[in-house]
Amino acid sequence: MIGSTPASQILANDAEQSYSFGKILIKKGKIQENDGSVNWMIHSFIGNDKQNNLYLMISETNAGYENIMDQIKNLNLANLVLMDGGGSSQMGLNGQTIVPSQDNRQVGDFIVLK
């Protein structure tokens, strides 16, 4: 069983925000069992390899779990987390949209890397 800290405890410890991500797909280099979390929607992922390089990815619609895992196997990721799906999956770089929302909306939650 994986331990967790409730968001209420994180906030009580003076954190300004707490986030809950989706399913862990790869943990310590081991691919986790498909539980159906990756479905027909477009999905966002964040991961790292053993050298701690970060990977931010967005799948295509209807890619599916097996296809996605097959496409990324050569990255040799140490960890990979499913973040969100559908219209919430967007990506930009230097102020330019790379992957727009499927439903043309603004998304208030984001990760910024510098």
C-alpha positions in Angstrom: 0.0 0.0 0.0 1.2 3.5 -0.9 1.2 6.0 2.0 -0.3 9.4 1.5 -0.7 12.7 3.3 -4.2 14.3 3.2 -4.4 17.7 1.6 -5.8 19.1 4.9 -2.6 18.1 6.7 -0.4 19.6 3.9 -2.3 22.9 4.2 -2.1 22.8 8.0 1.7 22.6 7.6 1.6 26.0 5.9 1.5 24.9 2.3 -0.2 27.4 0.0 -1.6 24.8 -2.3 -2.1 21.0 -2.5 -2.5 19.0 -5.7 -3.7 15.5 -6.3 -2.5 13.9 -9.5 -3.9 10.8 -11.2 -2.7 7.3 -11.5 1.0 6.4 -11.2 1.8 4.5 -14.5 5.5 3.8 -13.9 7.0 3.7 -10.4 10.8 3.2 -9.8 11.1 1.9 -13.4 8.3 -0.7 -13.1 5.2 -0.3 -15.3 2.1 -0.5 -13.2 -0.9 -2.6 -14.2 -3.5 -1.0 -16.5 -6.5 0.0 -14.4 -8.4 1.8 -17.2 -7.4 5.3 -16.1 -5.9 5.9 -19.6 -9.0 5.7 -21.8 -10.1 7.2 -25.2 -9.4 10.9 -24.1 -6.4 13.0 -24.7 -4.2 12.8 -21.6 -1.4 14.7 -19.9 1.6 13.0 -18.3 4.7 14.0 -16.3 7.6 11.7 -15.7 11.3 11.5 -15.2 14.1 9.2 -16.3 17.0 7.8 -14.1 19.0 10.9 -14.8 16.1 13.0 -13.5 15.3 14.6 -16.8 11.7 15.7 -16.8 9.2 14.7 -19.5 5.9 16.4 -20.1 3.7 14.6 -22.6 0.3 14.8 -24.1 -1.2 11.8 -25.9 -3.5 11.9 -28.9 -7.2 11.1 -28.5 -7.8 7.3 -28.7 -4.2 6.5 -28.1 -5.0 4.0 -25.3 -2.8 2.6 -22.5 -1.0 -0.1 -24.5 -0.1 2.2 -27.4 1.1 5.0 -25.1 3.3 2.6 -23.0 4.7 1.1 -26.2 5.5 4.6 -27.6 7.4 5.7 -24.5 9.3 2.5 -23.7 12.5 3.7 -25.3 12.6 6.7 -22.9 13.4 4.3 -20.0 11.3 6.3 -17.6 11.8 5.8 -13.9 8.4 7.4 -13.0 5.3 8.5 -15.0 2.1 10.0 -13.6 -1.2 10.5 -15.5 -2.2 14.1 -14.7 -5.5 14.9 -16.5 -7.5 14.3 -19.6 -9.9 15.8 -22.1 -10.1 19.6 -22.4 -7.8 20.0 -19.4 -4.9 18.7 -21.3 -3.1 21.6 -22.9 0.6 22.4 -23.6 2.4 25.6 -24.3 6.0 26.7 -24.7 7.4 30.3 -24.5 3.8 31.7 -24.7 2.9 29.7 -27.7 0.2 27.0 -27.7 1.6 23.6 -28.8 -1.5 21.5 -27.9 -4.7 23.5 -27.5 -7.6 22.5 -25.3 -10.0 20.1 -27.1 -12.9 22.2 -26.1 -11.3 25.7 -26.5 -11.3 26.7 -22.8 -8.8 28.2 -20.4 -7.4 25.9 -17.8 -6.6 27.4 -14.4 -4.3 24.6 -13.2 -0.8 24.5 -14.7 2.8 23.5 -14.1 5.5 26.1 -15.0 9.1 24.9 -15.6 12.0 27.4 -15.9 
